[in-house]
Amino acid sequence: MGVYVPEDPGAESELARNGKLAFGYGTFFFKGQSMGTGRCNTKQYNARLRDLITEGIATPGSLVSHELELDQAAEGYEHFDKRHDGWTKVVLHP
């Protein structure tokens, strides 16, 4: 799973800043490749993932980089949005 970003003002290239990607379409065509896009059907996986977590089989905590109080949400989002080093996933505690 990834993150769809229609625009990224902080990207290195003009294309990426506008949510575009340059690639060799001719080679892509001649090799007979295909590309699929779309959203992940997260509802299909939620219950099973929850069960794996509660049973201790899956440990998503290893993905969490920061845990903040709810009143620090804006600060945390700013770090995450600006892609500061080490800010991958943030858990907010009410």
PDB file of N, CA, C and O in Angstrom:
ATOM      1  N   MET A   1       0.851  -1.173   0.000  1.00  0.00           N
ATOM      2  CA  MET A   1       0.000   0.000   0.000  1.00  0.00           C
ATOM      3  C   MET A   1       0.889   1.226   0.000  1.00  0.00           C
ATOM      4  O   MET A   1       1.986   1.226   0.557  1.00  0.00           O
ATOM      5  N   GLY A   2       0.400   2.242  -0.623  1.00  0.00           N
ATOM      6  CA  GLY A   2       1.157   3.471  -0.687  1.00  0.00           C
ATOM      7  C   GLY A   2       0.280   4.658  -0.379  1.00  0.00           C
ATOM      8  O   GLY A   2      -0.862   4.515   0.060  1.00  0.00           O
ATOM      9  N   VAL A   3       0.811   5.795  -0.607  1.00  0.00           N
ATOM     10  CA  VAL A   3       0.091   7.037  -0.381  1.00  0.00           C
ATOM     11  C   VAL A   3      -0.040   7.749  -1.713  1.00  0.00           C
ATOM     12  O   VAL A   3       0.947   7.962  -2.418  1.00  0.00           O
ATOM     13  N   TYR A   4      -1.267   8.113  -2.051  1.00  0.00           N
ATOM     14  CA  TYR A   4      -1.501   8.861  -3.272  1.00  0.00           C
ATOM     15  C   TYR A   4      -1.379  10.341  -2.951  1.00  0.00           C
ATOM     16  O   TYR A   4      -2.083  10.858  -2.083  1.00  0.00           O
ATOM     17  N   VAL A   5      -0.503  11.006  -3.640  1.00  0.00           N
ATOM     18  CA  VAL A   5      -0.303  12.433  -3.416  1.00  0.00           C
ATOM     19  C   VAL A   5      -0.539  13.153  -4.741  1.00  0.00           C
ATOM     20  O   VAL A   5       0.309  13.085  -5.631  1.00  0.00           O
ATOM     21  N   PRO A   6      -1.675  13.842  -4.894  1.00  0.00           N
ATOM     22  CA  PRO A   6      -1.952  14.504  -6.166  1.00  0.00           C
ATOM     23  C   PRO A   6      -0.958  15.617  -6.483  1.00  0.00           C
ATOM     24  O   PRO A   6      -0.688  15.901  -7.650  1.00  0.00           O
ATOM     25  N   GLU A   7      -0.426  16.232  -5.465  1.00  0.00           N
ATOM     26  CA  GLU A   7       0.572  17.277  -5.636  1.00  0.00           C
ATOM     27  C   GLU A   7       1.543  17.206  -4.466  1.00  0.00           C
ATOM     28  O   GLU A   7       1.164  16.833  -3.356  1.00  0.00           O
ATOM     29  N   ASP A   8       2.775  17.559  -4.716  1.00  0.00           N
ATOM     30  CA  ASP A   8       3.778  17.570  -3.652  1.00  0.00           C
ATOM     31  C   ASP A   8       4.646  18.811  -3.838  1.00  0.00           C
ATOM     32  O   ASP A   8       5.658  18.756  -4.536  1.00  0.00           O
ATOM     33  N   PRO A   9       4.265  19.924  -3.225  1.00  0.00           N
ATOM     34  CA  PRO A   9       5.014  21.167  -3.400  1.00  0.00           C
ATOM     35  C   PRO A   9       6.487  21.054  -3.032  1.00  0.00           C
ATOM     36  O   PRO A   9       7.298  21.836  -3.526  1.00  0.00           O
ATOM     37  N   GLY A  10       6.855  20.101  -2.177  1.00  0.00           N
ATOM     38  CA  GLY A  10       8.244  19.960  -1.761  1.00  0.00           C
ATOM     39  C   GLY A  10       9.049  18.990  -2.610  1.00  0.00           C
ATOM     40  O   GLY A  10      10.203  18.706  -2.289  1.00  0.00           O
ATOM     41  N   ALA A  11       8.465  18.477  -3.684  1.00  0.00           N
ATOM     42  CA  ALA A  11       9.162  17.490  -4.515  1.00  0.00           C
ATOM     43  C   ALA A  11      10.328  18.121  -5.266  1.00  0.00           C
ATOM     44  O   ALA A  11      10.387  19.336  -5.453  1.00  0.00           O
ATOM     45  N   GLU A  12      11.254  17.263  -5.690  1.00  0.00           N
ATOM     46  CA  GLU A  12      12.458  17.744  -6.358  1.00  0.00           C
ATOM     47  C   GLU A  12      12.208  18.180  -7.798  1.00  0.00           C
ATOM     48  O   GLU A  12      12.857  19.109  -8.280  1.00  0.00           O
ATOM     49  N   SER A  13      11.277  17.526  -8.493  1.00  0.00           N
ATOM     50  CA  SER A  13      11.065  17.863  -9.905  1.00  0.00           C
ATOM     51  C   SER A  13       9.751  18.614 -10.094  1.00  0.00           C
ATOM     52  O   SER A  13       8.838  18.514  -9.274  1.00  0.00           O
ATOM     53  N   GLU A  14       9.673  19.357 -11.175  1.00  0.00           N
ATOM     54  CA  GLU A  14       8.449  20.112 -11.496  1.00  0.00           C
ATOM     55  C   GLU A  14       7.285  19.153 -11.724  1.00  0.00           C
ATOM     56  O   GLU A  14       6.164  19.428 -11.296  1.00  0.00           O
ATOM     57  N   LEU A  15       7.541  18.029 -12.396  1.00  0.00           N
ATOM     58  CA  LEU A  15       6.479  17.056 -12.633  1.00  0.00           C
ATOM     59  C   LEU A  15       5.918  16.530 -11.317  1.00  0.00           C
ATOM     60  O   LEU A  15       4.702  16.500 -11.127  1.00  0.00           O
ATOM     61  N   ALA A  16       6.792  16.118 -10.416  1.00  0.00           N
ATOM     62  CA  ALA A  16       6.347  15.580  -9.134  1.00  0.00           C
ATOM     63  C   ALA A  16       5.603  16.633  -8.320  1.00  0.00           C
ATOM     64  O   ALA A  16       4.646  16.314  -7.613  1.00  0.00           O
ATOM     65  N   ARG A  17       6.033  17.868  -8.415  1.00  0.00           N
ATOM     66  CA  ARG A  17       5.331  18.935  -7.695  1.00  0.00           C
ATOM     67  C   ARG A  17       3.888  19.043  -8.158  1.00  0.00           C
ATOM     68  O   ARG A  17       3.016  19.463  -7.398  1.00  0.00           O
ATOM     69  N   ASN A  18       3.635  18.657  -9.423  1.00  0.00           N
ATOM     70  CA  ASN A  18       2.288  18.723  -9.977  1.00  0.00           C
ATOM     71  C   ASN A  18       1.594  17.367 -10.010  1.00  0.00           C
ATOM     72  O   ASN A  18       0.564  17.210 -10.665  1.00  0.00           O
ATOM     73  N   GLY A  19       2.158  16.385  -9.303  1.00  0.00           N
ATOM     74  CA  GLY A  19       1.531  15.075  -9.222  1.00  0.00           C
ATOM     75  C   GLY A  19       1.659  14.258 -10.493  1.00  0.00           C
ATOM     76  O   GLY A  19       0.793  13.431 -10.779  1.00  0.00           O
ATOM     77  N   LYS A  20       2.714  14.468 -11.258  1.00  0.00           N
ATOM     78  CA  LYS A  20       2.900  13.759 -12.522  1.00  0.00           C
ATOM     79  C   LYS A  20       4.174  12.929 -12.480  1.00  0.00           C
ATOM     80  O   LYS A  20       5.084  13.197 -11.695  1.00  0.00           O
ATOM     81  N   LEU A  21       4.223  11.923 -13.335  1.00  0.00           N
ATOM     82  CA  LEU A  21       5.351  11.014 -13.394  1.00  0.00           C
ATOM     83  C   LEU A  21       5.777  10.842 -14.840  1.00  0.00           C
ATOM     84  O   LEU A  21       4.944  10.563 -15.702  1.00  0.00           O
ATOM     85  N   ALA A  22       7.055  11.003 -15.113  1.00  0.00           N
ATOM     86  CA  ALA A  22       7.579  10.789 -16.460  1.00  0.00           C
ATOM     87  C   ALA A  22       8.141   9.381 -16.549  1.00  0.00           C
ATOM     88  O   ALA A  22       8.903   8.957 -15.680  1.00  0.00           O
ATOM     89  N   PHE A  23       7.768   8.655 -17.598  1.00  0.00           N
ATOM     90  CA  PHE A  23       8.358   7.339 -17.820  1.00  0.00           C
ATOM     91  C   PHE A  23       8.346   7.052 -19.320  1.00  0.00           C
ATOM     92  O   PHE A  23       7.602   7.671 -20.079  1.00  0.00           O
ATOM     93  N   GLY A  24       9.186   6.101 -19.729  1.00  0.00           N
ATOM     94  CA  GLY A  24       9.330   5.768 -21.143  1.00  0.00           C
ATOM     95  C   GLY A  24       8.141   4.973 -21.649  1.00  0.00           C
ATOM     96  O   GLY A  24       8.128   3.745 -21.564  1.00  0.00           O
ATOM     97  N   TYR A  25       7.150   5.662 -22.172  1.00  0.00           N
ATOM     98  CA  TYR A  25       5.933   4.992 -22.634  1.00  0.00           C
ATOM     99  C   TYR A  25       6.211   4.035 -23.792  1.00  0.00           C
ATOM    100  O   TYR A  25       5.595   2.972 -23.873  1.00  0.00           O
ATOM    101  N   GLY A  26       7.132   4.397 -24.690  1.00  0.00           N
ATOM    102  CA  GLY A  26       7.448   3.529 -25.824  1.00  0.00           C
ATOM    103  C   GLY A  26       7.950   2.165 -25.364  1.00  0.00           C
ATOM    104  O   GLY A  26       7.476   1.136 -25.845  1.00  0.00           O
ATOM    105  N   THR A  27       8.897   2.148 -24.445  1.00  0.00           N
ATOM    106  CA  THR A  27       9.416   0.888 -23.906  1.00  0.00           C
ATOM    107  C   THR A  27       8.319   0.136 -23.170  1.00  0.00           C
ATOM    108  O   THR A  27       8.195  -1.082 -23.299  1.00  0.00           O
ATOM    109  N   PHE A  28       7.544   0.847 -22.416  1.00  0.00           N
ATOM    110  CA  PHE A  28       6.420   0.274 -21.687  1.00  0.00           C
ATOM    111  C   PHE A  28       5.473  -0.440 -22.661  1.00  0.00           C
ATOM    112  O   PHE A  28       5.029  -1.558 -22.398  1.00  0.00           O
ATOM    113  N   PHE A  29       5.170   0.214 -23.780  1.00  0.00           N
ATOM    114  CA  PHE A  29       4.269  -0.333 -24.790  1.00  0.00           C
ATOM    115  C   PHE A  29       4.879  -1.554 -25.480  1.00  0.00           C
ATOM    116  O   PHE A  29       4.227  -2.591 -25.597  1.00  0.00           O
ATOM    117  N   PHE A  30       6.118  -1.434 -25.933  1.00  0.00           N
ATOM    118  CA  PHE A  30       6.751  -2.515 -26.676  1.00  0.00           C
ATOM    119  C   PHE A  30       6.968  -3.775 -25.838  1.00  0.00           C
ATOM    120  O   PHE A  30       6.980  -4.881 -26.378  1.00  0.00           O
ATOM    121  N   LYS A  31       7.137  -3.622 -24.546  1.00  0.00           N
ATOM    122  CA  LYS A  31       7.315  -4.782 -23.677  1.00  0.00           C
ATOM    123  C   LYS A  31       5.975  -5.410 -23.285  1.00  0.00           C
ATOM    124  O   LYS A  31       5.941  -6.440 -22.612  1.00  0.00           O
ATOM    125  N   GLY A  32       4.885  -4.790 -23.704  1.00  0.00           N
ATOM    126  CA  GLY A  32       3.562  -5.336 -23.396  1.00  0.00           C
ATOM    127  C   GLY A  32       3.216  -5.287 -21.926  1.00  0.00           C
ATOM    128  O   GLY A  32       2.499  -6.147 -21.414  1.00  0.00           O
ATOM    129  N   GLN A  33       3.724  -4.286 -21.258  1.00  0.00           N
ATOM    130  CA  GLN A  33       3.460  -4.171 -19.833  1.00  0.00           C
ATOM    131  C   GLN A  33       2.079  -3.571 -19.587  1.00  0.00           C
ATOM    132  O   GLN A  33       1.483  -2.955 -20.470  1.00  0.00           O
ATOM    133  N   SER A  34       1.596  -3.763 -18.388  1.00  0.00           N
ATOM    134  CA  SER A  34       0.320  -3.156 -18.016  1.00  0.00           C
ATOM    135  C   SER A  34       0.477  -2.509 -16.642  1.00  0.00           C
ATOM    136  O   SER A  34       1.396  -2.817 -15.883  1.00  0.00           O
ATOM    137  N   MET A  35      -0.442  -1.615 -16.358  1.00  0.00           N
ATOM    138  CA  MET A  35      -0.383  -0.888 -15.101  1.00  0.00           C
ATOM    139  C   MET A  35      -1.795  -0.835 -14.527  1.00  0.00           C
ATOM    140  O   MET A  35      -2.764  -0.584 -15.245  1.00  0.00           O
ATOM    141  N   GLY A  36      -1.891  -1.067 -13.263  1.00  0.00           N
ATOM    142  CA  GLY A  36      -3.183  -0.975 -12.602  1.00  0.00           C
ATOM    143  C   GLY A  36      -3.120   0.033 -11.472  1.00  0.00           C
ATOM    144  O   GLY A  36      -2.083   0.200 -10.830  1.00  0.00           O
ATOM    145  N   THR A  37      -4.208   0.685 -11.241  1.00  0.00           N
ATOM    146  CA  THR A  37      -4.274   1.645 -10.147  1.00  0.00           C
ATOM    147  C   THR A  37      -5.593   1.457  -9.414  1.00  0.00           C
ATOM    148  O   THR A  37      -6.472   0.728  -9.874  1.00  0.00           O
ATOM    149  N   GLY A  38      -5.718   2.090  -8.324  1.00  0.00           N
ATOM    150  CA  GLY A  38      -6.967   2.043  -7.580  1.00  0.00           C
ATOM    151  C   GLY A  38      -6.699   2.048  -6.096  1.00  0.00           C
ATOM    152  O   GLY A  38      -5.559   1.982  -5.634  1.00  0.00           O
ATOM    153  N   ARG A  39      -7.778   2.128  -5.378  1.00  0.00           N
ATOM    154  CA  ARG A  39      -7.668   2.167  -3.921  1.00  0.00           C
ATOM    155  C   ARG A  39      -7.715   0.762  -3.353  1.00  0.00           C
ATOM    156  O   ARG A  39      -8.360  -0.126  -3.909  1.00  0.00           O
ATOM    157  N   CYS A  40      -7.042   0.577  -2.268  1.00  0.00           N
ATOM    158  CA  CYS A  40      -7.040  -0.692  -1.558  1.00  0.00           C
ATOM    159  C   CYS A  40      -8.380  -0.850  -0.837  1.00  0.00           C
ATOM    160  O   CYS A  40      -8.876   0.096  -0.225  1.00  0.00           O
ATOM    161  N   ASN A  41      -8.950  -2.032  -0.911  1.00  0.00           N
ATOM    162  CA  ASN A  41     -10.207  -2.301  -0.216  1.00  0.00           C
ATOM    163  C   ASN A  41      -9.905  -2.605   1.254  1.00  0.00           C
ATOM    164  O   ASN A  41      -9.903  -3.762   1.674  1.00  0.00           O
ATOM    165  N   THR A  42      -9.652  -1.560   2.014  1.00  0.00           N
ATOM    166  CA  THR A  42      -9.232  -1.741   3.406  1.00  0.00           C
ATOM    167  C   THR A  42     -10.301  -2.416   4.264  1.00  0.00           C
ATOM    168  O   THR A  42      -9.968  -3.123   5.216  1.00  0.00           O
ATOM    169  N   LYS A  43     -11.568  -2.211   3.945  1.00  0.00           N
ATOM    170  CA  LYS A  43     -12.629  -2.828   4.750  1.00  0.00           C
ATOM    171  C   LYS A  43     -12.549  -4.345   4.702  1.00  0.00           C
ATOM    172  O   LYS A  43     -12.952  -5.026   5.645  1.00  0.00           O
ATOM    173  N   GLN A  44     -12.028  -4.869   3.604  1.00  0.00           N
ATOM    174  CA  GLN A  44     -11.895  -6.314   3.464  1.00  0.00           C
ATOM    175  C   GLN A  44     -10.871  -6.876   4.460  1.00  0.00           C
ATOM    176  O   GLN A  44     -10.984  -8.030   4.875  1.00  0.00           O
ATOM    177  N   TYR A  45      -9.887  -6.077   4.841  1.00  0.00           N
ATOM    178  CA  TYR A  45      -8.782  -6.554   5.665  1.00  0.00           C
ATOM    179  C   TYR A  45      -8.847  -6.108   7.125  1.00  0.00           C
ATOM    180  O   TYR A  45      -8.163  -6.687   7.969  1.00  0.00           O
ATOM    181  N   ASN A  46      -9.643  -5.104   7.438  1.00  0.00           N
ATOM    182  CA  ASN A  46      -9.643  -4.516   8.790  1.00  0.00           C
ATOM    183  C   ASN A  46      -9.846  -5.525   9.909  1.00  0.00           C
ATOM    184  O   ASN A  46      -9.062  -5.553  10.858  1.00  0.00           O
ATOM    185  N   ALA A  47     -10.880  -6.355   9.819  1.00  0.00           N
ATOM    186  CA  ALA A  47     -11.189  -7.287  10.907  1.00  0.00           C
ATOM    187  C   ALA A  47     -10.063  -8.297  11.090  1.00  0.00           C
ATOM    188  O   ALA A  47      -9.663  -8.583  12.219  1.00  0.00           O
ATOM    189  N   ARG A  48      -9.557  -8.833   9.998  1.00  0.00           N
ATOM    190  CA  ARG A  48      -8.476  -9.827  10.099  1.00  0.00           C
ATOM    191  C   ARG A  48      -7.211  -9.193  10.682  1.00  0.00           C
ATOM    192  O   ARG A  48      -6.552  -9.794  11.529  1.00  0.00           O
ATOM    193  N   LEU A  49      -6.873  -7.995  10.236  1.00  0.00           N
ATOM    194  CA  LEU A  49      -5.694  -7.317  10.785  1.00  0.00           C
ATOM    195  C   LEU A  49      -5.869  -7.012  12.264  1.00  0.00           C
ATOM    196  O   LEU A  49      -4.931  -7.162  13.047  1.00  0.00           O
ATOM    197  N   ARG A  50      -7.062  -6.587  12.647  1.00  0.00           N
ATOM    198  CA  ARG A  50      -7.336  -6.332  14.069  1.00  0.00           C
ATOM    199  C   ARG A  50      -7.103  -7.589  14.887  1.00  0.00           C
ATOM    200  O   ARG A  50      -6.478  -7.545  15.947  1.00  0.00           O
ATOM    201  N   ASP A  51      -7.616  -8.724  14.384  1.00  0.00           N
ATOM    202  CA  ASP A  51      -7.455  -9.987  15.101  1.00  0.00           C
ATOM    203  C   ASP A  51      -5.983 -10.380  15.215  1.00  0.00           C
ATOM    204  O   ASP A  51      -5.543 -10.848  16.265  1.00  0.00           O
ATOM    205  N   LEU A  52      -5.230 -10.190  14.141  1.00  0.00           N
ATOM    206  CA  LEU A  52      -3.804 -10.513  14.183  1.00  0.00           C
ATOM    207  C   LEU A  52      -3.072  -9.663  15.215  1.00  0.00           C
ATOM    208  O   LEU A  52      -2.158 -10.139  15.889  1.00  0.00           O
ATOM    209  N   ILE A  53      -3.478  -8.412  15.331  1.00  0.00           N
ATOM    210  CA  ILE A  53      -2.851  -7.502  16.298  1.00  0.00           C
ATOM    211  C   ILE A  53      -3.220  -7.909  17.724  1.00  0.00           C
ATOM    212  O   ILE A  53      -2.348  -8.001  18.588  1.00  0.00           O
ATOM    213  N   THR A  54      -4.510  -8.153  17.973  1.00  0.00           N
ATOM    214  CA  THR A  54      -4.931  -8.500  19.340  1.00  0.00           C
ATOM    215  C   THR A  54      -4.397  -9.860  19.778  1.00  0.00           C
ATOM    216  O   THR A  54      -4.230 -10.102  20.973  1.00  0.00           O
ATOM    217  N   GLU A  55      -4.126 -10.757  18.814  1.00  0.00           N
ATOM    218  CA  GLU A  55      -3.570 -12.066  19.135  1.00  0.00           C
ATOM    219  C   GLU A  55      -2.048 -12.019  19.281  1.00  0.00           C
ATOM    220  O   GLU A  55      -1.424 -13.024  19.623  1.00  0.00           O
ATOM    221  N   GLY A  56      -1.451 -10.851  19.021  1.00  0.00           N
ATOM    222  CA  GLY A  56      -0.009 -10.701  19.160  1.00  0.00           C
ATOM    223  C   GLY A  56       0.792 -11.258  17.995  1.00  0.00           C
ATOM    224  O   GLY A  56       2.014 -11.377  18.082  1.00  0.00           O
ATOM    225  N   ILE A  57       0.113 -11.601  16.904  1.00  0.00           N
ATOM    226  CA  ILE A  57       0.797 -12.147  15.730  1.00  0.00           C
ATOM    227  C   ILE A  57       1.413 -11.021  14.897  1.00  0.00           C
ATOM    228  O   ILE A  57       2.559 -11.116  14.456  1.00  0.00           O
ATOM    229  N   ALA A  58       0.647  -9.969  14.692  1.00  0.00           N
ATOM    230  CA  ALA A  58       1.143  -8.793  13.968  1.00  0.00           C
ATOM    231  C   ALA A  58       1.493  -7.713  14.983  1.00  0.00           C
ATOM    232  O   ALA A  58       0.769  -7.507  15.957  1.00  0.00           O
ATOM    233  N   THR A  59       2.600  -7.031  14.753  1.00  0.00           N
ATOM    234  CA  THR A  59       3.030  -5.981  15.672  1.00  0.00           C
ATOM    235  C   THR A  59       3.258  -4.682  14.907  1.00  0.00           C
ATOM    236  O   THR A  59       4.395  -4.345  14.576  1.00  0.00           O
ATOM    237  N   PRO A  60       2.192  -3.960  14.630  1.00  0.00           N
ATOM    238  CA  PRO A  60       2.331  -2.726  13.863  1.00  0.00           C
ATOM    239  C   PRO A  60       3.067  -1.626  14.613  1.00  0.00           C
ATOM    240  O   PRO A  60       3.431  -0.611  14.018  1.00  0.00           O
ATOM    241  N   GLY A  61       3.287  -1.808  15.892  1.00  0.00           N
ATOM    242  CA  GLY A  61       4.020  -0.813  16.675  1.00  0.00           C
ATOM    243  C   GLY A  61       5.402  -0.547  16.128  1.00  0.00           C
ATOM    244  O   GLY A  61       5.961   0.527  16.348  1.00  0.00           O
ATOM    245  N   SER A  62       5.965  -1.513  15.417  1.00  0.00           N
ATOM    246  CA  SER A  62       7.293  -1.307  14.851  1.00  0.00           C
ATOM    247  C   SER A  62       7.275  -0.258  13.739  1.00  0.00           C
ATOM    248  O   SER A  62       8.326   0.256  13.356  1.00  0.00           O
ATOM    249  N   LEU A  63       6.102   0.057  13.225  1.00  0.00           N
ATOM    250  CA  LEU A  63       5.976   1.082  12.195  1.00  0.00           C
ATOM    251  C   LEU A  63       5.844   2.480  12.782  1.00  0.00           C
ATOM    252  O   LEU A  63       6.103   3.474  12.103  1.00  0.00           O
ATOM    253  N   VAL A  64       5.443   2.551  14.030  1.00  0.00           N
ATOM    254  CA  VAL A  64       5.177   3.833  14.683  1.00  0.00           C
ATOM    255  C   VAL A  64       6.484   4.526  15.041  1.00  0.00           C
ATOM    256  O   VAL A  64       7.334   3.969  15.735  1.00  0.00           O
ATOM    257  N   SER A  65       6.623   5.748  14.553  1.00  0.00           N
ATOM    258  CA  SER A  65       7.845   6.504  14.852  1.00  0.00           C
ATOM    259  C   SER A  65       7.666   7.448  16.031  1.00  0.00           C
ATOM    260  O   SER A  65       8.628   7.754  16.736  1.00  0.00           O
ATOM    261  N   HIS A  66       6.436   7.913  16.249  1.00  0.00           N
ATOM    262  CA  HIS A  66       6.199   8.879  17.317  1.00  0.00           C
ATOM    263  C   HIS A  66       4.823   8.653  17.942  1.00  0.00           C
ATOM    264  O   HIS A  66       3.872   8.262  17.265  1.00  0.00           O
ATOM    265  N   GLU A  67       4.743   8.905  19.228  1.00  0.00           N
ATOM    266  CA  GLU A  67       3.475   8.902  19.948  1.00  0.00           C
ATOM    267  C   GLU A  67       3.335  10.266  20.601  1.00  0.00           C
ATOM    268  O   GLU A  67       4.210  10.700  21.350  1.00  0.00           O
ATOM    269  N   LEU A  68       2.224  10.941  20.310  1.00  0.00           N
ATOM    270  CA  LEU A  68       2.009  12.309  20.796  1.00  0.00           C
ATOM    271  C   LEU A  68       0.656  12.431  21.470  1.00  0.00           C
ATOM    272  O   LEU A  68      -0.257  11.643  21.224  1.00  0.00           O
ATOM    273  N   GLU A  69       0.548  13.432  22.322  1.00  0.00           N
ATOM    274  CA  GLU A  69      -0.749  13.772  22.898  1.00  0.00           C
ATOM    275  C   GLU A  69      -1.584  14.457  21.822  1.00  0.00           C
ATOM    276  O   GLU A  69      -1.045  15.041  20.882  1.00  0.00           O
ATOM    277  N   LEU A  70      -2.889  14.381  21.967  1.00  0.00           N
ATOM    278  CA  LEU A  70      -3.788  14.937  20.963  1.00  0.00           C
ATOM    279  C   LEU A  70      -3.543  16.419  20.704  1.00  0.00           C
ATOM    280  O   LEU A  70      -3.682  16.886  19.573  1.00  0.00           O
ATOM    281  N   ASP A  71      -3.180  17.156  21.746  1.00  0.00           N
ATOM    282  CA  ASP A  71      -2.948  18.592  21.551  1.00  0.00           C
ATOM    283  C   ASP A  71      -1.662  18.877  20.765  1.00  0.00           C
ATOM    284  O   ASP A  71      -1.394  20.031  20.429  1.00  0.00           O
ATOM    285  N   GLN A  72      -0.872  17.853  20.472  1.00  0.00           N
ATOM    286  CA  GLN A  72       0.339  18.005  19.659  1.00  0.00           C
ATOM    287  C   GLN A  72       0.117  17.539  18.217  1.00  0.00           C
ATOM    288  O   GLN A  72       1.070  17.437  17.444  1.00  0.00           O
ATOM    289  N   ALA A  73      -1.135  17.257  17.857  1.00  0.00           N
ATOM    290  CA  ALA A  73      -1.449  16.711  16.531  1.00  0.00           C
ATOM    291  C   ALA A  73      -0.975  17.622  15.409  1.00  0.00           C
ATOM    292  O   ALA A  73      -0.395  17.143  14.435  1.00  0.00           O
ATOM    293  N   ALA A  74      -1.206  18.912  15.524  1.00  0.00           N
ATOM    294  CA  ALA A  74      -0.809  19.839  14.459  1.00  0.00           C
ATOM    295  C   ALA A  74       0.704  19.825  14.251  1.00  0.00           C
ATOM    296  O   ALA A  74       1.181  19.837  13.117  1.00  0.00           O
ATOM    297  N   GLU A  75       1.441  19.799  15.336  1.00  0.00           N
ATOM    298  CA  GLU A  75       2.910  19.748  15.255  1.00  0.00           C
ATOM    299  C   GLU A  75       3.364  18.442  14.596  1.00  0.00           C
ATOM    300  O   GLU A  75       4.237  18.445  13.729  1.00  0.00           O
ATOM    301  N   GLY A  76       2.763  17.333  15.016  1.00  0.00           N
ATOM    302  CA  GLY A  76       3.112  16.039  14.441  1.00  0.00           C
ATOM    303  C   GLY A  76       2.786  15.967  12.963  1.00  0.00           C
ATOM    304  O   GLY A  76       3.573  15.452  12.168  1.00  0.00           O
ATOM    305  N   TYR A  77       1.613  16.489  12.595  1.00  0.00           N
ATOM    306  CA  TYR A  77       1.233  16.473  11.187  1.00  0.00           C
ATOM    307  C   TYR A  77       2.204  17.309  10.361  1.00  0.00           C
ATOM    308  O   TYR A  77       2.558  16.924   9.246  1.00  0.00           O
ATOM    309  N   GLU A  78       2.630  18.427  10.885  1.00  0.00           N
ATOM    310  CA  GLU A  78       3.576  19.278  10.156  1.00  0.00           C
ATOM    311  C   GLU A  78       4.880  18.529   9.864  1.00  0.00           C
ATOM    312  O   GLU A  78       5.395  18.582   8.747  1.00  0.00           O
ATOM    313  N   HIS A  79       5.407  17.837  10.868  1.00  0.00           N
ATOM    314  CA  HIS A  79       6.636  17.051  10.661  1.00  0.00           C
ATOM    315  C   HIS A  79       6.410  15.963   9.611  1.00  0.00           C
ATOM    316  O   HIS A  79       7.234  15.765   8.719  1.00  0.00           O
ATOM    317  N   PHE A  80       5.278  15.262   9.732  1.00  0.00           N
ATOM    318  CA  PHE A  80       4.967  14.184   8.798  1.00  0.00           C
ATOM    319  C   PHE A  80       4.766  14.734   7.387  1.00  0.00           C
ATOM    320  O   PHE A  80       5.290  14.179   6.421  1.00  0.00           O
ATOM    321  N   ASP A  81       4.016  15.811   7.271  1.00  0.00           N
ATOM    322  CA  ASP A  81       3.710  16.409   5.971  1.00  0.00           C
ATOM    323  C   ASP A  81       4.964  16.924   5.263  1.00  0.00           C
ATOM    324  O   ASP A  81       5.074  16.844   4.040  1.00  0.00           O
ATOM    325  N   LYS A  82       5.898  17.447   6.042  1.00  0.00           N
ATOM    326  CA  LYS A  82       7.143  17.965   5.458  1.00  0.00           C
ATOM    327  C   LYS A  82       8.189  16.871   5.292  1.00  0.00           C
ATOM    328  O   LYS A  82       9.317  17.131   4.871  1.00  0.00           O
ATOM    329  N   ARG A  83       7.803  15.651   5.626  1.00  0.00           N
ATOM    330  CA  ARG A  83       8.667  14.479   5.456  1.00  0.00           C
ATOM    331  C   ARG A  83      10.003  14.613   6.194  1.00  0.00           C
ATOM    332  O   ARG A  83      11.055  14.238   5.675  1.00  0.00           O
ATOM    333  N   HIS A  84       9.940  15.145   7.392  1.00  0.00           N
ATOM    334  CA  HIS A  84      11.151  15.236   8.207  1.00  0.00           C
ATOM    335  C   HIS A  84      11.635  13.826   8.524  1.00  0.00           C
ATOM    336  O   HIS A  84      10.834  12.912   8.718  1.00  0.00           O
ATOM    337  N   ASP A  85      12.944  13.664   8.575  1.00  0.00           N
ATOM    338  CA  ASP A  85      13.533  12.347   8.835  1.00  0.00           C
ATOM    339  C   ASP A  85      12.959  11.723  10.098  1.00  0.00           C
ATOM    340  O   ASP A  85      12.860  12.365  11.144  1.00  0.00           O
ATOM    341  N   GLY A  86      12.586  10.463   9.972  1.00  0.00           N
ATOM    342  CA  GLY A  86      12.118   9.711  11.125  1.00  0.00           C
ATOM    343  C   GLY A  86      10.639   9.811  11.419  1.00  0.00           C
ATOM    344  O   GLY A  86      10.156   9.128  12.322  1.00  0.00           O
ATOM    345  N   TRP A  87       9.902  10.631  10.700  1.00  0.00           N
ATOM    346  CA  TRP A  87       8.465  10.791  10.934  1.00  0.00           C
ATOM    347  C   TRP A  87       7.709   9.926   9.930  1.00  0.00           C
ATOM    348  O   TRP A  87       7.399  10.370   8.825  1.00  0.00           O
ATOM    349  N   THR A  88       7.412   8.678  10.329  1.00  0.00           N
ATOM    350  CA  THR A  88       6.737   7.756   9.427  1.00  0.00           C
ATOM    351  C   THR A  88       5.282   7.546   9.797  1.00  0.00           C
ATOM    352  O   THR A  88       4.398   7.757   8.967  1.00  0.00           O
ATOM    353  N   LYS A  89       5.018   7.137  11.025  1.00  0.00           N
ATOM    354  CA  LYS A  89       3.659   6.935  11.517  1.00  0.00           C
ATOM    355  C   LYS A  89       3.565   7.528  12.914  1.00  0.00           C
ATOM    356  O   LYS A  89       4.456   7.353  13.745  1.00  0.00           O
ATOM    357  N   VAL A  90       2.470   8.232  13.154  1.00  0.00           N
ATOM    358  CA  VAL A  90       2.291   8.906  14.432  1.00  0.00           C
ATOM    359  C   VAL A  90       0.998   8.405  15.075  1.00  0.00           C
ATOM    360  O   VAL A  90      -0.049   8.364  14.428  1.00  0.00           O
ATOM    361  N   VAL A  91       1.076   8.030  16.338  1.00  0.00           N
ATOM    362  CA  VAL A  91      -0.089   7.645  17.110  1.00  0.00           C
ATOM    363  C   VAL A  91      -0.437   8.799  18.019  1.00  0.00           C
ATOM    364  O   VAL A  91       0.421   9.319  18.732  1.00  0.00           O
ATOM    365  N   LEU A  92      -1.707   9.205  17.994  1.00  0.00           N
ATOM    366  CA  LEU A  92      -2.182  10.290  18.865  1.00  0.00           C
ATOM    367  C   LEU A  92      -2.949   9.711  20.029  1.00  0.00           C
ATOM    368  O   LEU A  92      -3.825   8.866  19.842  1.00  0.00           O
ATOM    369  N   HIS A  93      -2.628  10.156  21.228  1.00  0.00           N
ATOM    370  CA  HIS A  93      -3.309   9.700  22.437  1.00  0.00           C
ATOM    371  C   HIS A  93      -4.231  10.813  22.937  1.00  0.00           C
ATOM    372  O   HIS A  93      -3.774  11.919  23.226  1.00  0.00           O
ATOM    373  N   PRO A  94      -5.526  10.517  23.039  1.00  0.00           N
ATOM    374  CA  PRO A  94      -6.457  11.547  23.538  1.00  0.00           C
ATOM    375  C   PRO A  94      -6.259  11.821  25.015  1.00  0.00           C
ATOM    376  O   PRO A  94      -6.959  12.656  25.587  1.00  0.00           O
TER     377      PRO A  94
END
